[in-house]
Amino acid sequence: MNELPSHLEEALLRLVREKLFDGGAPMTVETDLFAAGLDSMGIMQLMISIEERFGVRVPESAVTRDHFSTASSLAAMVRRCAAPA
């Protein structure tokens, strides 16, 4: 597993912008990603990107609207997925 960046929320926000939103409107780590246009296909793309970029496995049970709603909620989910069992 890769070491998680110290500013995981910002790293995830950059990933979201890079993979899904091509810049666009300003976003913060608390921006509602669904209101910004995230859909089910985007969730799957984002999940794969997170697994590749951060070296964590995102279990199917973690793929929820709550976990993918903001960069902050994504960071909390990624930290849980990266934590030793």
C-alpha atoms as one frame of an Amber mdcrd trajectory, in Angstrom:
protein
   0.000   0.000   0.000   1.188   3.513  -0.764   1.579   6.010   2.055  -1.376
   8.386   2.173  -0.551  12.068   1.650  -0.754  14.294   4.710  -3.271  16.532
   2.918  -5.469  13.698   1.687  -8.590  15.854   1.304  -6.818  18.224  -1.095
  -5.221  15.320  -2.979  -8.660  13.767  -3.443 -10.130  17.083  -4.548  -7.392
  17.341  -7.202  -8.173  13.778  -8.305 -11.893  14.551  -8.550 -11.199  17.637
 -10.654  -8.684  15.805 -12.847 -10.796  12.712 -13.501 -14.339  14.061 -13.492
 -14.750  17.807 -13.771 -11.988  19.236 -16.023 -11.506  22.302 -13.831 -14.842
  24.069 -14.060 -16.409  25.808 -11.100 -14.366  26.380  -7.946 -14.574  23.501
  -5.493 -13.561  23.008  -1.885 -13.148  19.820   0.140 -16.743  20.341   1.343
 -18.306  20.860  -2.100 -21.258  18.519  -2.660 -19.934  16.339  -5.476 -23.397
  15.122  -6.439 -24.661  18.689  -6.792 -21.568  19.350  -8.929 -22.541  16.490
 -11.254 -21.116  13.256  -9.822 -23.176  10.269 -10.981 -22.941   6.481 -10.643
 -20.482   6.143 -13.543 -18.350   8.883 -11.982 -18.376   7.051  -8.650 -16.978
   3.943 -10.328 -14.305   5.941 -12.174 -13.381   7.705  -8.958 -13.236   4.447
  -6.984 -10.837   2.907  -9.521  -8.712   6.071  -9.553  -8.547   6.116  -5.748
  -7.494   2.471  -5.653  -4.776   3.074  -8.261  -3.506   6.391  -6.892  -3.503
   5.571  -3.174  -3.029   1.802  -3.240  -6.107   1.006  -1.173  -8.890  -1.431
  -1.919 -12.324   0.176  -1.697 -14.794  -2.563  -0.737 -18.214  -2.607  -2.338
 -19.758  -1.843   1.053 -17.887   1.501   1.110 -19.329   2.655  -2.209 -22.127
   4.772  -0.774 -23.510   8.205  -1.481 -22.381   9.376   1.973 -18.762   8.312
   1.390 -18.605   9.919  -2.072 -20.452  13.142  -1.225 -17.414  15.417  -0.605
 -13.626  15.210  -0.758 -13.644  15.250   3.055 -15.966  12.244   3.268 -13.871
  10.472   0.624 -10.741  11.082   2.706 -12.357   9.565   5.787 -13.373   6.507
   3.754  -9.888   6.139   2.210  -8.291   6.349   5.666 -10.610   3.596   6.936
  -9.813   1.433   3.899  -6.073   1.970   4.442  -6.171   1.193   8.170  -4.786
  -2.193   9.187  -7.464  -4.755   9.873
